[in-house]
């Protein structure tokens, strides 16, 4: 599955605010930086219920998960 990186100032819930990328470069913890999921026909991320739950879990625990990487809080 590809990785997607959130554009600066983007809305994590909006598929149009993500760009497909290679291995993400996210340091530290905090805001969502990148997710790993399937791409739709427009190369945008597919948000499944398990992925949304994993995103919430990563934010609540302030720890990266297998499919969600966080970045530093400024």
N, CA and C atoms as an extended XYZ file, in Angstrom:
222
Properties=species:S:1:pos:R:3:atomname:S:1:resname:S:1:resid:I:1 pbc="F F F"
N         0.846       -1.183        0.000 N   UNK     1
C         0.000        0.000        0.000 CA  UNK     1
C         0.886        1.238        0.000 C   UNK     1
N         0.448        2.283       -0.697 N   UNK     2
C         1.251        3.507       -0.732 CA  UNK     2
C         1.094        4.345        0.532 C   UNK     2
N         2.067        5.225        0.725 N   UNK     3
C         2.011        6.220        1.786 CA  UNK     3
C         1.488        7.523        1.196 C   UNK     3
N         0.748        8.263        2.000 N   UNK     4
C         0.247        9.585        1.641 CA  UNK     4
C         0.703       10.560        2.712 C   UNK     4
N         1.160       11.746        2.284 N   UNK     5
C         1.585       12.765        3.235 CA  UNK     5
C         0.589       13.917        3.192 C   UNK     5
N         0.223       14.424        4.372 N   UNK     6
C        -0.729       15.524        4.491 CA  UNK     6
C        -0.050       16.818        4.064 C   UNK     6
N        -0.716       17.607        3.217 N   UNK     7
C        -0.151       18.886        2.796 CA  UNK     7
C        -0.153       19.849        3.982 C   UNK     7
N         0.749       20.820        3.970 N   UNK     8
C         0.852       21.794        5.061 CA  UNK     8
C        -0.490       22.489        5.264 C   UNK     8
N        -0.970       22.481        6.497 N   UNK     9
C        -2.235       23.112        6.832 CA  UNK     9
C        -3.455       22.348        6.355 C   UNK     9
N        -3.252       21.114        5.887 N   UNK    10
C        -4.350       20.320        5.347 CA  UNK    10
C        -5.259       19.730        6.412 C   UNK    10
N        -6.420       19.310        5.979 N   UNK    11
C        -7.411       18.652        6.828 CA  UNK    11
C        -7.222       17.146        6.694 C   UNK    11
N        -6.850       16.460        7.784 N   UNK    12
C        -6.610       15.019        7.698 CA  UNK    12
C        -7.816       14.211        7.227 C   UNK    12
N        -9.025       14.750        7.365 N   UNK    13
C       -10.229       14.026        6.957 CA  UNK    13
C       -10.582       14.250        5.485 C   UNK    13
N        -9.855       15.142        4.797 N   UNK    14
C       -10.146       15.458        3.398 CA  UNK    14
C        -9.166       14.733        2.483 C   UNK    14
N        -9.623       13.764        1.700 N   UNK    15
C        -8.718       13.019        0.817 CA  UNK    15
C        -7.951       13.907       -0.162 C   UNK    15
N        -8.504       15.073       -0.502 N   UNK    16
C        -7.835       15.974       -1.438 CA  UNK    16
C        -6.643       16.698       -0.823 C   UNK    16
N        -6.479       16.617        0.497 N   UNK    17
C        -5.363       17.273        1.176 CA  UNK    17
C        -4.176       16.341        1.386 C   UNK    17
N        -4.185       15.206        0.710 N   UNK    18
C        -3.102       14.225        0.819 CA  UNK    18
C        -2.425       14.037       -0.533 C   UNK    18
N        -1.095       13.859       -0.514 N   UNK    19
C        -0.364       13.548       -1.742 CA  UNK    19
C         0.340       12.210       -1.564 C   UNK    19
N         0.334       11.427       -2.620 N   UNK    20
C         0.996       10.127       -2.582 CA  UNK    20
C         2.505       10.373       -2.526 C   UNK    20
N         3.202        9.586       -1.730 N   UNK    21
C         4.625        9.814       -1.517 CA  UNK    21
C         5.350        8.491       -1.355 C   UNK    21
N         6.641        8.557       -1.339 N   UNK    22
C         7.437        7.389       -0.988 CA  UNK    22
C         7.417        7.267        0.527 C   UNK    22
N         8.479        6.784        1.104 N   UNK    23
C         8.539        6.674        2.561 CA  UNK    23
C         8.451        8.075        3.175 C   UNK    23
N         7.503        8.295        4.083 N   UNK    24
C         7.325        9.630        4.651 CA  UNK    24
C         8.478       10.011        5.576 C   UNK    24
N         8.724       11.312        5.660 N   UNK    25
C         9.749       11.811        6.575 CA  UNK    25
C         9.072       12.665        7.637 C   UNK    25
N         8.634       12.019        8.686 N   UNK    26
C         7.947       12.688        9.783 CA  UNK    26
C         8.782       12.495       11.040 C   UNK    26
N         9.081       13.582       11.718 N   UNK    27
C         9.855       13.465       12.947 CA  UNK    27
C         8.989       13.827       14.138 C   UNK    27
N         9.302       13.262       15.284 N   UNK    28
C         8.605       13.588       16.513 CA  UNK    28
C         7.197       13.036       16.564 C   UNK    28
N         6.394       13.638       17.428 N   UNK    29
C         5.007       13.217       17.616 CA  UNK    29
C         4.101       14.436       17.525 C   UNK    29
N         2.818       14.210       17.431 N   UNK    30
C         1.872       15.321       17.416 CA  UNK    30
C         0.822       15.154       16.357 C   UNK    30
N         0.821       16.064       15.397 N   UNK    31
C        -0.185       16.055       14.349 CA  UNK    31
C         0.051       14.918       13.365 C   UNK    31
N        -1.009       14.486       12.700 N   UNK    32
C        -0.864       13.443       11.686 CA  UNK    32
C        -0.058       13.993       10.517 C   UNK    32
N         0.916       13.223       10.084 N   UNK    33
C         1.785       13.602        8.973 CA  UNK    33
C         1.539       12.714        7.762 C   UNK    33
N         1.445       11.407        7.987 N   UNK    34
C         1.344       10.480        6.863 CA  UNK    34
C         0.519        9.261        7.249 C   UNK    34
N        -0.143        8.698        6.233 N   UNK    35
C        -0.923        7.477        6.422 CA  UNK    35
C        -0.582        6.499        5.307 C   UNK    35
N        -0.737        5.232        5.620 N   UNK    36
C        -0.547        4.175        4.623 CA  UNK    36
C        -1.893        3.502        4.408 C   UNK    36
N        -2.372        3.553        3.160 N   UNK    37
C        -3.667        2.975        2.823 CA  UNK    37
C        -3.748        2.789        1.309 C   UNK    37
N        -4.791        2.176        0.860 N   UNK    38
C        -5.000        1.998       -0.577 CA  UNK    38
C        -5.291        3.336       -1.240 C   UNK    38
N        -4.966        3.418       -2.528 N   UNK    39
C        -5.271        4.609       -3.319 CA  UNK    39
C        -6.505        4.346       -4.173 C   UNK    39
N        -7.316        5.397       -4.345 N   UNK    40
C        -8.455        5.262       -5.252 CA  UNK    40
C        -7.995        5.566       -6.683 C   UNK    40
N        -8.910        5.628       -7.627 N   UNK    41
C        -8.568        5.844       -9.035 CA  UNK    41
C        -7.895        7.192       -9.279 C   UNK    41
N        -8.077        8.145       -8.355 N   UNK    42
C        -7.476        9.477       -8.484 CA  UNK    42
C        -6.203        9.624       -7.659 C   UNK    42
N        -5.648        8.499       -7.195 N   UNK    43
C        -4.452        8.499       -6.339 CA  UNK    43
C        -4.653        9.283       -5.049 C   UNK    43
N        -5.848        9.193       -4.496 N   UNK    44
C        -6.166        9.781       -3.199 CA  UNK    44
C        -6.387        8.642       -2.216 C   UNK    44
N        -6.171        8.892       -0.916 N   UNK    45
C        -6.292        7.814        0.062 CA  UNK    45
C        -7.726        7.335        0.246 C   UNK    45
N        -7.847        6.045        0.519 N   UNK    46
C        -9.138        5.444        0.854 CA  UNK    46
C        -9.200        5.363        2.377 C   UNK    46
N       -10.161        6.084        2.975 N   UNK    47
C       -10.315        6.098        4.426 CA  UNK    47
C       -11.291        5.007        4.846 C   UNK    47
N       -10.775        3.948        5.433 N   UNK    48
C       -11.616        2.878        5.960 CA  UNK    48
C       -11.885        3.159        7.436 C   UNK    48
N       -12.872        2.494        7.990 N   UNK    49
C       -13.142        2.654        9.421 CA  UNK    49
C       -11.941        2.235       10.259 C   UNK    49
N       -11.285        1.091        9.965 N   UNK    50
C       -10.094        0.742       10.752 CA  UNK    50
C        -8.987        1.797       10.655 C   UNK    50
N        -8.801        2.415        9.479 N   UNK    51
C        -7.777        3.456        9.358 CA  UNK    51
C        -8.160        4.672       10.186 C   UNK    51
N        -9.407        5.090       10.131 N   UNK    52
C        -9.848        6.236       10.948 CA  UNK    52
C        -9.637        5.941       12.433 C   UNK    52
N        -9.944        4.721       12.855 N   UNK    53
C        -9.720        4.343       14.255 CA  UNK    53
C        -8.242        4.388       14.600 C   UNK    53
N        -7.396        3.940       13.676 N   UNK    54
C        -5.949        3.952       13.906 CA  UNK    54
C        -5.424        5.389       13.977 C   UNK    54
N        -5.977        6.287       13.162 N   UNK    55
C        -5.586        7.696       13.208 CA  UNK    55
C        -5.937        8.291       14.569 C   UNK    55
N        -7.138        7.993       15.057 N   UNK    56
C        -7.562        8.482       16.369 CA  UNK    56
C        -6.677        7.919       17.467 C   UNK    56
N        -6.373        6.635       17.386 N   UNK    57
C        -5.514        5.990       18.383 CA  UNK    57
C        -4.126        6.634       18.399 C   UNK    57
N        -3.549        6.885       17.233 N   UNK    58
C        -2.221        7.506       17.160 CA  UNK    58
C        -2.240        8.885       17.811 C   UNK    58
N        -3.270        9.664       17.542 N   UNK    59
C        -3.365       10.995       18.146 CA  UNK    59
C        -3.564       10.914       19.650 C   UNK    59
N        -4.406        9.987       20.103 N   UNK    60
C        -4.668        9.856       21.538 CA  UNK    60
C        -3.456        9.389       22.321 C   UNK    60
N        -2.655        8.514       21.723 N   UNK    61
C        -1.482        7.980       22.424 CA  UNK    61
C        -0.211        8.752       22.109 C   UNK    61
N        -0.286        9.656       21.106 N   UNK    62
C         0.882       10.426       20.652 CA  UNK    62
C         2.012        9.511       20.206 C   UNK    62
N         1.641        8.387       19.569 N   UNK    63
C         2.621        7.422       19.084 CA  UNK    63
C         2.272        7.005       17.660 C   UNK    63
N         3.318        6.808       16.840 N   UNK    64
C         3.116        6.282       15.496 CA  UNK    64
C         2.541        4.875       15.574 C   UNK    64
N         1.784        4.504       14.551 N   UNK    65
C         1.275        3.142       14.424 CA  UNK    65
C         1.787        2.582       13.098 C   UNK    65
N         1.385        1.381       12.776 N   UNK    66
C         1.847        0.752       11.537 CA  UNK    66
C         1.463        1.562       10.300 C   UNK    66
N         0.303        2.223       10.331 N   UNK    67
C        -0.197        2.928        9.151 CA  UNK    67
C        -0.377        4.430        9.336 C   UNK    67
N         0.029        4.955       10.485 N   UNK    68
C        -0.129        6.384       10.770 CA  UNK    68
C         1.157        6.909       11.398 C   UNK    68
N         1.724        7.948       10.785 N   UNK    69
C         2.912        8.595       11.339 CA  UNK    69
C         2.554       10.019       11.745 C   UNK    69
N         3.075       10.428       12.887 N   UNK    70
C         2.827       11.767       13.417 CA  UNK    70
C         4.040       12.655       13.204 C   UNK    70
N         3.843       13.967       13.310 N   UNK    71
C         4.962       14.915       13.236 CA  UNK    71
C         5.004       15.738       14.512 C   UNK    71
N         6.066       16.484       14.654 N   UNK    72
C         6.262       17.294       15.853 CA  UNK    72
C         5.190       18.368       15.977 C   UNK    72
N         4.847       18.686       17.205 N   UNK    73
C         3.970       19.818       17.478 CA  UNK    73
C         4.859       21.056       17.512 C   UNK    73
N         4.529       22.080       16.704 N   UNK    74
C         5.397       23.274       16.662 CA  UNK    74
C         5.417       24.017       17.978 C   UNK    74
